[in-house]
Amino acid sequence: MAGHGHRDAAAGAALADVAGWLDRFMSGASARGYRVDFITLPWYGGDFRTPQAVQQLTSYLRAVHERYHKPIRLTEYALIDFSHGTRFPSPAQQAAFLTASSLGGLLSHAILSAA
């Protein structure tokens, strides 16, 4: 698609497998001479405390950016805990997290996206 003026993205990886799967993908793309313009990522946090969840999301995005030096596009994110079955936050917890993460500047500029 690069030859047609499209930007090429690395496919998103699950949080637990970024260092494994995404490393292999990026190495394989580089070895084949493929260009990756940006990385897409989902994120799901299991800590329902707003300040901690925002910090974990921020740290995750920055770590991926620092590892690959590519813009990041966060494709979806929410609070949900899969560690022991599935546990959902209350609507108030989810709303507080979404408000804090978007109004705190995280989604406006700290995603490091040059979209």
A tleap script that builds the chain and sets N, CA, C and O, in Angstrom:
source leaprc.protein.ff14SB
mol = sequence {
  NMET ALA GLY HIE GLY HIE ARG ASP ALA ALA
  ALA GLY ALA ALA LEU ALA ASP VAL ALA GLY
  TRP LEU ASP ARG PHE MET SER GLY ALA SER
  ALA ARG GLY TYR ARG VAL ASP PHE ILE THR
  LEU PRO TRP TYR GLY GLY ASP PHE ARG THR
  PRO GLN ALA VAL GLN GLN LEU THR SER TYR
  LEU ARG ALA VAL HIE GLU ARG TYR HIE LYS
  PRO ILE ARG LEU THR GLU TYR ALA LEU ILE
  ASP PHE SER HIE GLY THR ARG PHE PRO SER
  PRO ALA GLN GLN ALA ALA PHE LEU THR ALA
  SER SER LEU GLY GLY LEU LEU SER HIE ALA
  ILE LEU SER ALA CALA
}
set mol.1.N position { 0.810 -1.185 0.000 }
set mol.1.CA position { 0.000 0.000 0.000 }
set mol.1.C position { 0.857 1.255 0.000 }
set mol.1.O position { 0.406 2.320 -0.421 }
set mol.2.N position { 2.079 1.133 0.467 }
set mol.2.CA position { 2.944 2.308 0.527 }
set mol.2.C position { 3.136 2.928 -0.851 }
set mol.2.O position { 3.245 4.148 -0.970 }
set mol.3.N position { 3.176 2.121 -1.866 }
set mol.3.CA position { 3.357 2.617 -3.211 }
set mol.3.C position { 2.150 3.384 -3.731 }
set mol.3.O position { 2.224 4.034 -4.774 }
set mol.4.N position { 1.052 3.309 -3.014 }
set mol.4.CA position { -0.181 3.986 -3.419 }
set mol.4.C position { -0.466 5.199 -2.533 }
set mol.4.O position { -1.582 5.717 -2.537 }
set mol.5.N position { 0.517 5.650 -1.787 }
set mol.5.CA position { 0.346 6.821 -0.946 }
set mol.5.C position { -0.311 6.555 0.390 }
set mol.5.O position { -0.671 7.502 1.089 }
set mol.6.N position { -0.479 5.301 0.767 }
set mol.6.CA position { -1.085 4.957 2.044 }
set mol.6.C position { -0.001 4.849 3.110 }
set mol.6.O position { 1.153 4.527 2.826 }
set mol.7.N position { -0.408 5.128 4.337 }
set mol.7.CA position { 0.501 4.925 5.463 }
set mol.7.C position { 0.315 3.498 5.939 }
set mol.7.O position { -0.808 2.996 5.979 }
set mol.8.N position { 1.399 2.844 6.297 }
set mol.8.CA position { 1.357 1.442 6.697 }
set mol.8.C position { 1.535 1.317 8.203 }
set mol.8.O position { 2.410 1.949 8.794 }
set mol.9.N position { 0.691 0.490 8.813 }
set mol.9.CA position { 0.713 0.320 10.260 }
set mol.9.C position { 1.117 -1.087 10.631 }
set mol.9.O position { 0.863 -2.043 9.899 }
set mol.10.N position { 1.755 -1.196 11.790 }
set mol.10.CA position { 1.975 -2.505 12.393 }
set mol.10.C position { 0.664 -2.898 13.050 }
set mol.10.O position { 0.014 -2.066 13.683 }
set mol.11.N position { 0.276 -4.136 12.909 }
set mol.11.CA position { -0.953 -4.608 13.539 }
set mol.11.C position { -0.807 -4.566 15.049 }
set mol.11.O position { 0.279 -4.799 15.581 }
set mol.12.N position { -1.886 -4.273 15.731 }
set mol.12.CA position { -1.863 -4.181 17.185 }
set mol.12.C position { -1.596 -5.523 17.842 }
set mol.12.O position { -1.961 -6.577 17.321 }
set mol.13.N position { -0.963 -5.459 18.978 }
set mol.13.CA position { -0.654 -6.660 19.758 }
set mol.13.C position { -1.318 -6.557 21.121 }
set mol.13.O position { -1.517 -5.462 21.648 }
set mol.14.N position { -1.652 -7.688 21.674 }
set mol.14.CA position { -2.215 -7.698 23.020 }
set mol.14.C position { -1.172 -7.189 24.013 }
set mol.14.O position { 0.030 -7.363 23.811 }
set mol.15.N position { -1.639 -6.572 25.063 }
set mol.15.CA position { -0.762 -5.977 26.063 }
set mol.15.C position { 0.314 -6.939 26.551 }
set mol.15.O position { 1.479 -6.560 26.671 }
set mol.16.N position { -0.065 -8.160 26.829 }
set mol.16.CA position { 0.878 -9.120 27.384 }
set mol.16.C position { 1.933 -9.572 26.390 }
set mol.16.O position { 2.958 -10.126 26.788 }
set mol.17.N position { 1.700 -9.346 25.096 }
set mol.17.CA position { 2.603 -9.906 24.097 }
set mol.17.C position { 3.317 -8.859 23.243 }
set mol.17.O position { 3.860 -9.190 22.189 }
set mol.18.N position { 3.322 -7.621 23.681 }
set mol.18.CA position { 3.963 -6.592 22.866 }
set mol.18.C position { 5.431 -6.913 22.629 }
set mol.18.O position { 5.898 -6.851 21.492 }
set mol.19.N position { 6.157 -7.250 23.670 }
set mol.19.CA position { 7.593 -7.511 23.506 }
set mol.19.C position { 7.852 -8.741 22.658 }
set mol.19.O position { 8.902 -8.824 22.023 }
set mol.20.N position { 6.950 -9.687 22.622 }
set mol.20.CA position { 7.147 -10.896 21.828 }
set mol.20.C position { 6.663 -10.743 20.401 }
set mol.20.O position { 7.462 -10.699 19.465 }
set mol.21.N position { 5.367 -10.662 20.238 }
set mol.21.CA position { 4.771 -10.638 18.907 }
set mol.21.C position { 5.186 -9.398 18.122 }
set mol.21.O position { 5.597 -9.510 16.967 }
set mol.22.N position { 5.084 -8.232 18.726 }
set mol.22.CA position { 5.393 -7.003 18.009 }
set mol.22.C position { 6.875 -6.935 17.658 }
set mol.22.O position { 7.228 -6.441 16.587 }
set mol.23.N position { 7.739 -7.418 18.531 }
set mol.23.CA position { 9.176 -7.489 18.192 }
set mol.23.C position { 9.392 -8.346 16.951 }
set mol.23.O position { 10.130 -7.961 16.044 }
set mol.24.N position { 8.752 -9.498 16.915 }
set mol.24.CA position { 8.900 -10.380 15.755 }
set mol.24.C position { 8.328 -9.738 14.488 }
set mol.24.O position { 8.921 -9.841 13.414 }
set mol.25.N position { 7.200 -9.090 14.617 }
set mol.25.CA position { 6.589 -8.428 13.469 }
set mol.25.C position { 7.503 -7.326 12.933 }
set mol.25.O position { 7.767 -7.260 11.732 }
set mol.26.N position { 7.983 -6.465 13.829 }
set mol.26.CA position { 8.825 -5.350 13.403 }
set mol.26.C position { 10.140 -5.845 12.813 }
set mol.26.O position { 10.616 -5.289 11.823 }
set mol.27.N position { 10.727 -6.864 13.394 }
set mol.27.CA position { 11.967 -7.441 12.845 }
set mol.27.C position { 11.721 -8.045 11.474 }
set mol.27.O position { 12.519 -7.854 10.556 }
set mol.28.N position { 10.623 -8.771 11.330 }
set mol.28.CA position { 10.290 -9.385 10.054 }
set mol.28.C position { 10.008 -8.348 8.979 }
set mol.28.O position { 10.423 -8.517 7.832 }
set mol.29.N position { 9.308 -7.279 9.337 }
set mol.29.CA position { 9.026 -6.213 8.370 }
set mol.29.C position { 10.321 -5.545 7.930 }
set mol.29.O position { 10.517 -5.278 6.745 }
set mol.30.N position { 11.190 -5.281 8.871 }
set mol.30.CA position { 12.467 -4.645 8.552 }
set mol.30.C position { 13.325 -5.547 7.662 }
set mol.30.O position { 13.931 -5.079 6.698 }
set mol.31.N position { 13.374 -6.822 7.984 }
set mol.31.CA position { 14.183 -7.769 7.212 }
set mol.31.C position { 13.698 -7.872 5.763 }
set mol.31.O position { 14.484 -8.144 4.855 }
set mol.32.N position { 12.399 -7.652 5.559 }
set mol.32.CA position { 11.836 -7.738 4.208 }
set mol.32.C position { 11.793 -6.387 3.494 }
set mol.32.O position { 11.327 -6.286 2.359 }
set mol.33.N position { 12.283 -5.358 4.174 }
set mol.33.CA position { 12.298 -4.033 3.574 }
set mol.33.C position { 10.950 -3.332 3.592 }
set mol.33.O position { 10.735 -2.383 2.838 }
set mol.34.N position { 10.029 -3.793 4.452 }
set mol.34.CA position { 8.714 -3.165 4.550 }
set mol.34.C position { 8.792 -1.948 5.461 }
set mol.34.O position { 9.522 -1.949 6.452 }
set mol.35.N position { 8.055 -0.939 5.129 }
set mol.35.CA position { 8.008 0.277 5.935 }
set mol.35.C position { 6.826 0.191 6.890 }
set mol.35.O position { 5.724 -0.179 6.485 }
set mol.36.N position { 7.049 0.529 8.141 }
set mol.36.CA position { 5.978 0.638 9.126 }
set mol.36.C position { 5.959 2.095 9.584 }
set mol.36.O position { 6.912 2.569 10.203 }
set mol.37.N position { 4.874 2.800 9.279 }
set mol.37.CA position { 4.772 4.218 9.600 }
set mol.37.C position { 4.305 4.475 11.033 }
set mol.37.O position { 4.700 5.463 11.653 }
set mol.38.N position { 3.468 3.588 11.549 }
set mol.38.CA position { 2.956 3.763 12.909 }
set mol.38.C position { 2.502 2.412 13.450 }
set mol.38.O position { 2.383 1.439 12.706 }
set mol.39.N position { 2.254 2.369 14.739 }
set mol.39.CA position { 1.835 1.143 15.416 }
set mol.39.C position { 0.452 1.367 16.008 }
set mol.39.O position { 0.203 2.388 16.649 }
set mol.40.N position { -0.445 0.415 15.794 }
set mol.40.CA position { -1.772 0.474 16.398 }
set mol.40.C position { -1.792 -0.433 17.628 }
set mol.40.O position { -1.239 -1.533 17.610 }
set mol.41.N position { -2.428 0.035 18.678 }
set mol.41.CA position { -2.478 -0.733 19.921 }
set mol.41.C position { -3.837 -0.629 20.592 }
set mol.41.O position { -4.430 0.449 20.620 }
set mol.42.N position { -4.337 -1.732 21.133 }
set mol.42.CA position { -5.453 -1.666 22.080 }
set mol.42.C position { -4.870 -1.664 23.499 }
set mol.42.O position { -3.705 -2.014 23.688 }
set mol.43.N position { -5.659 -1.280 24.475 }
set mol.43.CA position { -5.211 -1.349 25.877 }
set mol.43.C position { -6.414 -1.585 26.764 }
set mol.43.O position { -7.450 -0.938 26.612 }
set mol.44.N position { -6.269 -2.523 27.695 }
set mol.44.CA position { -7.298 -2.802 28.689 }
set mol.44.C position { -6.622 -2.878 30.043 }
set mol.44.O position { -5.685 -3.654 30.230 }
set mol.45.N position { -7.090 -2.081 30.984 }
set mol.45.CA position { -6.478 -2.039 32.301 }
set mol.45.C position { -7.337 -2.699 33.350 }
set mol.45.O position { -8.557 -2.534 33.365 }
set mol.46.N position { -6.698 -3.448 34.227 }
set mol.46.CA position { -7.401 -4.162 35.282 }
set mol.46.C position { -7.392 -3.453 36.625 }
set mol.46.O position { -7.997 -3.938 37.581 }
set mol.47.N position { -6.712 -2.309 36.714 }
set mol.47.CA position { -6.700 -1.514 37.945 }
set mol.47.C position { -7.760 -0.436 37.773 }
set mol.47.O position { -7.610 0.440 36.920 }
set mol.48.N position { -8.806 -0.479 38.549 }
set mol.48.CA position { -9.934 0.416 38.355 }
set mol.48.C position { -9.783 1.750 39.084 }
set mol.48.O position { -10.701 2.569 39.070 }
set mol.49.N position { -8.638 1.971 39.719 }
set mol.49.CA position { -8.375 3.267 40.358 }
set mol.49.C position { -7.889 4.233 39.266 }
set mol.49.O position { -6.895 3.960 38.593 }
set mol.50.N position { -8.576 5.334 39.098 }
set mol.50.CA position { -8.328 6.243 37.977 }
set mol.50.C position { -6.880 6.703 37.848 }
set mol.50.O position { -6.306 6.539 36.771 }
set mol.51.N position { -6.255 7.267 38.876 }
set mol.51.CA position { -4.881 7.754 38.684 }
set mol.51.C position { -3.911 6.637 38.282 }
set mol.51.O position { -3.045 6.839 37.430 }
set mol.52.N position { -4.056 5.480 38.888 }
set mol.52.CA position { -3.180 4.358 38.573 }
set mol.52.C position { -3.423 3.855 37.151 }
set mol.52.O position { -2.473 3.547 36.432 }
set mol.53.N position { -4.679 3.772 36.745 }
set mol.53.CA position { -4.995 3.295 35.394 }
set mol.53.C position { -4.462 4.260 34.340 }
set mol.53.O position { -3.904 3.823 33.334 }
set mol.54.N position { -4.622 5.554 34.553 }
set mol.54.CA position { -4.097 6.540 33.606 }
set mol.54.C position { -2.582 6.426 33.528 }
set mol.54.O position { -2.019 6.477 32.435 }
set mol.55.N position { -1.916 6.274 34.661 }
set mol.55.CA position { -0.459 6.128 34.677 }
set mol.55.C position { -0.016 4.857 33.947 }
set mol.55.O position { 0.970 4.876 33.210 }
set mol.56.N position { -0.738 3.761 34.150 }
set mol.56.CA position { -0.382 2.506 33.476 }
set mol.56.C position { -0.543 2.623 31.967 }
set mol.56.O position { 0.309 2.150 31.215 }
set mol.57.N position { -1.624 3.246 31.519 }
set mol.57.CA position { -1.831 3.444 30.088 }
set mol.57.C position { -0.745 4.346 29.510 }
set mol.57.O position { -0.177 4.040 28.462 }
set mol.58.N position { -0.458 5.440 30.180 }
set mol.58.CA position { 0.577 6.360 29.727 }
set mol.58.C position { 1.933 5.669 29.640 }
set mol.58.O position { 2.653 5.819 28.652 }
set mol.59.N position { 2.272 4.921 30.667 }
set mol.59.CA position { 3.559 4.210 30.689 }
set mol.59.C position { 3.647 3.194 29.562 }
set mol.59.O position { 4.693 3.052 28.930 }
set mol.60.N position { 2.563 2.494 29.311 }
set mol.60.CA position { 2.523 1.502 28.232 }
set mol.60.C position { 2.763 2.148 26.878 }
set mol.60.O position { 3.593 1.678 26.100 }
set mol.61.N position { 2.036 3.229 26.594 }
set mol.61.CA position { 2.195 3.906 25.309 }
set mol.61.C position { 3.602 4.468 25.145 }
set mol.61.O position { 4.195 4.357 24.072 }
set mol.62.N position { 4.131 5.060 26.189 }
set mol.62.CA position { 5.490 5.619 26.107 }
set mol.62.C position { 6.527 4.519 25.926 }
set mol.62.O position { 7.482 4.685 25.168 }
set mol.63.N position { 6.348 3.396 26.617 }
set mol.63.CA position { 7.313 2.294 26.496 }
set mol.63.C position { 7.327 1.741 25.074 }
set mol.63.O position { 8.398 1.469 24.532 }
set mol.64.N position { 6.164 1.571 24.466 }
set mol.64.CA position { 6.105 1.065 23.094 }
set mol.64.C position { 6.725 2.093 22.146 }
set mol.64.O position { 7.469 1.729 21.235 }
set mol.65.N position { 6.422 3.364 22.358 }
set mol.65.CA position { 7.001 4.407 21.505 }
set mol.65.C position { 8.521 4.432 21.632 }
set mol.65.O position { 9.225 4.511 20.625 }
set mol.66.N position { 9.028 4.367 22.852 }
set mol.66.CA position { 10.481 4.391 23.063 }
set mol.66.C position { 11.156 3.143 22.490 }
set mol.66.O position { 12.305 3.206 22.053 }
set mol.67.N position { 10.463 2.035 22.491 }
set mol.67.CA position { 11.038 0.789 21.970 }
set mol.67.C position { 11.167 0.812 20.448 }
set mol.67.O position { 12.166 0.345 19.900 }
set mol.68.N position { 10.155 1.357 19.768 }
set mol.68.CA position { 10.126 1.280 18.303 }
set mol.68.C position { 10.297 2.629 17.594 }
set mol.68.O position { 10.520 2.668 16.384 }
set mol.69.N position { 10.193 3.722 18.334 }
set mol.69.CA position { 10.355 5.067 17.753 }
set mol.69.C position { 9.389 5.310 16.592 }
set mol.69.O position { 9.757 5.874 15.562 }
set mol.70.N position { 8.171 4.877 16.785 }
set mol.70.CA position { 7.105 5.056 15.791 }
set mol.70.C position { 5.915 5.729 16.474 }
set mol.70.O position { 5.703 5.538 17.672 }
set mol.71.N position { 5.144 6.508 15.731 }
set mol.71.CA position { 3.906 7.040 16.306 }
set mol.71.C position { 2.979 5.892 16.707 }
set mol.71.O position { 2.992 4.820 16.101 }
set mol.72.N position { 2.182 6.142 17.733 }
set mol.72.CA position { 1.251 5.143 18.258 }
set mol.72.C position { -0.174 5.636 18.016 }
set mol.72.O position { -0.481 6.806 18.244 }
set mol.73.N position { -1.029 4.744 17.559 }
set mol.73.CA position { -2.464 5.025 17.491 }
set mol.73.C position { -3.171 4.051 18.411 }
set mol.73.O position { -3.140 2.838 18.202 }
set mol.74.N position { -3.795 4.591 19.413 }
set mol.74.CA position { -4.553 3.790 20.365 }
set mol.74.C position { -5.909 3.501 19.739 }
set mol.74.O position { -6.730 4.406 19.586 }
set mol.75.N position { -6.148 2.246 19.377 }
set mol.75.CA position { -7.358 1.893 18.640 }
set mol.75.C position { -8.579 1.719 19.531 }
set mol.75.O position { -9.704 1.980 19.104 }
set mol.76.N position { -8.367 1.286 20.745 }
set mol.76.CA position { -9.457 1.115 21.701 }
set mol.76.C position { -8.838 0.970 23.077 }
set mol.76.O position { -7.714 0.485 23.215 }
set mol.77.N position { -9.574 1.391 24.093 }
set mol.77.CA position { -9.069 1.220 25.450 }
set mol.77.C position { -10.216 1.307 26.431 }
set mol.77.O position { -11.216 1.982 26.187 }
set mol.78.N position { -10.056 0.612 27.545 }
set mol.78.CA position { -11.086 0.590 28.577 }
set mol.78.C position { -10.538 -0.112 29.804 }
set mol.78.O position { -9.460 -0.705 29.773 }
set mol.79.N position { -11.292 -0.035 30.874 }
set mol.79.CA position { -10.977 -0.793 32.073 }
set mol.79.C position { -11.764 -2.096 32.038 }
set mol.79.O position { -12.982 -2.096 31.857 }
set mol.80.N position { -11.055 -3.198 32.213 }
set mol.80.CA position { -11.667 -4.524 32.335 }
set mol.80.C position { -10.575 -5.449 32.864 }
set mol.80.O position { -9.418 -5.335 32.460 }
set mol.81.N position { -10.925 -6.335 33.737 }
set mol.81.CA position { -9.941 -7.213 34.363 }
set mol.81.C position { -10.205 -8.658 33.950 }
set mol.81.O position { -11.254 -9.223 34.259 }
set mol.82.N position { -9.234 -9.247 33.247 }
set mol.82.CA position { -9.358 -10.635 32.795 }
set mol.82.C position { -8.525 -11.592 33.655 }
set mol.82.O position { -8.387 -12.764 33.305 }
set mol.83.N position { -7.976 -11.118 34.758 }
set mol.83.CA position { -7.038 -11.944 35.521 }
set mol.83.C position { -7.693 -13.155 36.191 }
set mol.83.O position { -7.055 -14.202 36.302 }
set mol.84.N position { -8.928 -13.044 36.634 }
set mol.84.CA position { -9.648 -14.157 37.264 }
set mol.84.C position { -11.067 -14.177 36.706 }
set mol.84.O position { -12.014 -13.756 37.370 }
set mol.85.N position { -11.200 -14.668 35.489 }
set mol.85.CA position { -12.489 -14.552 34.818 }
set mol.85.C position { -12.574 -13.161 34.215 }
set mol.85.O position { -11.583 -12.642 33.702 }
set mol.86.N position { -13.736 -12.563 34.273 }
set mol.86.CA position { -13.900 -11.203 33.757 }
set mol.86.C position { -14.569 -10.354 34.825 }
set mol.86.O position { -15.637 -10.691 35.337 }
set mol.87.N position { -13.920 -9.254 35.147 }
set mol.87.CA position { -14.450 -8.314 36.138 }
set mol.87.C position { -14.540 -6.947 35.471 }
set mol.87.O position { -13.591 -6.488 34.836 }
set mol.88.N position { -15.699 -6.301 35.626 }
set mol.88.CA position { -15.938 -5.013 34.998 }
set mol.88.C position { -15.930 -3.901 36.045 }
set mol.88.O position { -16.332 -4.119 37.189 }
set mol.89.N position { -15.474 -2.712 35.655 }
set mol.89.CA position { -15.583 -1.576 36.565 }
set mol.89.C position { -17.023 -1.092 36.615 }
set mol.89.O position { -17.834 -1.446 35.760 }
set mol.90.N position { -17.333 -0.293 37.603 }
set mol.90.CA position { -18.656 0.332 37.636 }
set mol.90.C position { -18.713 1.389 36.528 }
set mol.90.O position { -17.672 1.842 36.053 }
set mol.91.N position { -19.903 1.775 36.122 }
set mol.91.CA position { -19.992 2.854 35.128 }
set mol.91.C position { -19.281 4.129 35.587 }
set mol.91.O position { -18.682 4.827 34.770 }
set mol.92.N position { -19.341 4.437 36.879 }
set mol.92.CA position { -18.666 5.631 37.400 }
set mol.92.C position { -17.143 5.493 37.299 }
set mol.92.O position { -16.460 6.462 36.967 }
set mol.93.N position { -16.609 4.310 37.579 }
set mol.93.CA position { -15.158 4.089 37.455 }
set mol.93.C position { -14.706 4.214 36.001 }
set mol.93.O position { -13.693 4.853 35.717 }
set mol.94.N position { -15.451 3.610 35.088 }
set mol.94.CA position { -15.107 3.690 33.668 }
set mol.94.C position { -15.162 5.134 33.182 }
set mol.94.O position { -14.260 5.584 32.475 }
set mol.95.N position { -16.210 5.862 33.553 }
set mol.95.CA position { -16.358 7.254 33.133 }
set mol.95.C position { -15.233 8.122 33.694 }
set mol.95.O position { -14.699 8.980 32.991 }
set mol.96.N position { -14.876 7.902 34.954 }
set mol.96.CA position { -13.792 8.687 35.560 }
set mol.96.C position { -12.477 8.433 34.836 }
set mol.96.O position { -11.719 9.367 34.572 }
set mol.97.N position { -12.208 7.185 34.517 }
set mol.97.CA position { -10.979 6.848 33.794 }
set mol.97.C position { -10.964 7.469 32.398 }
set mol.97.O position { -9.969 8.077 32.002 }
set mol.98.N position { -12.049 7.322 31.656 }
set mol.98.CA position { -12.100 7.879 30.299 }
set mol.98.C position { -11.964 9.394 30.311 }
set mol.98.O position { -11.285 9.967 29.459 }
set mol.99.N position { -12.604 10.038 31.268 }
set mol.99.CA position { -12.493 11.490 31.379 }
set mol.99.C position { -11.067 11.899 31.722 }
set mol.99.O position { -10.513 12.797 31.088 }
set mol.100.N position { -10.472 11.256 32.708 }
set mol.100.CA position { -9.116 11.617 33.128 }
set mol.100.C position { -8.089 11.338 32.035 }
set mol.100.O position { -7.157 12.121 31.852 }
set mol.101.N position { -8.246 10.250 31.318 }
set mol.101.CA position { -7.250 9.906 30.299 }
set mol.101.C position { -7.378 10.788 29.068 }
set mol.101.O position { -6.375 11.059 28.408 }
set mol.102.N position { -8.566 11.239 28.741 }
set mol.102.CA position { -8.710 12.083 27.553 }
set mol.102.C position { -8.515 13.556 27.877 }
set mol.102.O position { -7.892 14.270 27.090 }
set mol.103.N position { -9.016 14.029 28.991 }
set mol.103.CA position { -8.876 15.437 29.340 }
set mol.103.C position { -7.504 15.756 29.917 }
set mol.103.O position { -7.081 16.912 29.925 }
set mol.104.N position { -6.818 14.739 30.396 }
set mol.104.CA position { -5.484 14.961 30.949 }
set mol.104.C position { -4.428 15.135 29.885 }
set mol.104.O position { -3.241 15.214 30.201 }
set mol.105.N position { -4.828 15.195 28.647 }
set mol.105.CA position { -3.880 15.416 27.577 }
set mol.105.C position { -3.340 14.145 26.970 }
set mol.105.O position { -2.679 14.191 25.932 }
set mol.106.N position { -3.604 13.003 27.594 }
set mol.106.CA position { -3.068 11.741 27.097 }
set mol.106.C position { -3.505 11.491 25.666 }
set mol.106.O position { -2.676 11.193 24.806 }
set mol.107.N position { -4.784 11.609 25.405 }
set mol.107.CA position { -5.274 11.285 24.077 }
set mol.107.C position { -5.153 12.447 23.104 }
set mol.107.O position { -5.304 12.258 21.897 }
set mol.108.N position { -4.887 13.632 23.603 }
set mol.108.CA position { -4.756 14.754 22.687 }
set mol.108.C position { -3.342 14.873 22.129 }
set mol.108.O position { -3.175 15.303 20.987 }
set mol.109.N position { -2.314 14.503 22.907 }
set mol.109.CA position { -0.965 14.645 22.373 }
set mol.109.C position { 0.051 13.628 22.873 }
set mol.109.O position { 1.075 13.439 22.217 }
set mol.110.N position { -0.177 12.974 23.983 }
set mol.110.CA position { 0.832 12.064 24.517 }
set mol.110.C position { 0.829 10.701 23.838 }
set mol.110.O position { 1.690 9.870 24.131 }
set mol.111.N position { -0.111 10.455 22.945 }
set mol.111.CA position { -0.118 9.189 22.228 }
set mol.111.C position { 1.040 9.150 21.242 }
set mol.111.O position { 1.408 8.085 20.747 }
set mol.112.N position { 1.593 10.279 20.970 }
set mol.112.CA position { 2.780 10.338 20.112 }
set mol.112.C position { 2.441 9.976 18.688 }
set mol.112.O position { 3.227 9.323 18.002 }
set mol.113.N position { 1.287 10.389 18.245 }
set mol.113.CA position { 0.853 10.050 16.894 }
set mol.113.C position { 1.044 11.230 15.953 }
set mol.113.O position { 0.664 12.363 16.251 }
set mol.114.N position { 1.625 10.938 14.848 }
set mol.114.CA position { 1.789 11.949 13.810 }
set mol.114.C position { 0.791 11.664 12.699 }
set mol.114.O position { 1.140 11.672 11.519 }
set mol.115.N position { -0.436 11.416 13.085 }
set mol.115.CA position { -1.492 11.066 12.134 }
set mol.115.C position { -1.681 12.240 11.222 }
set mol.115.O position { -2.522 12.195 10.324 }
savepdb mol mol.pdb
quit
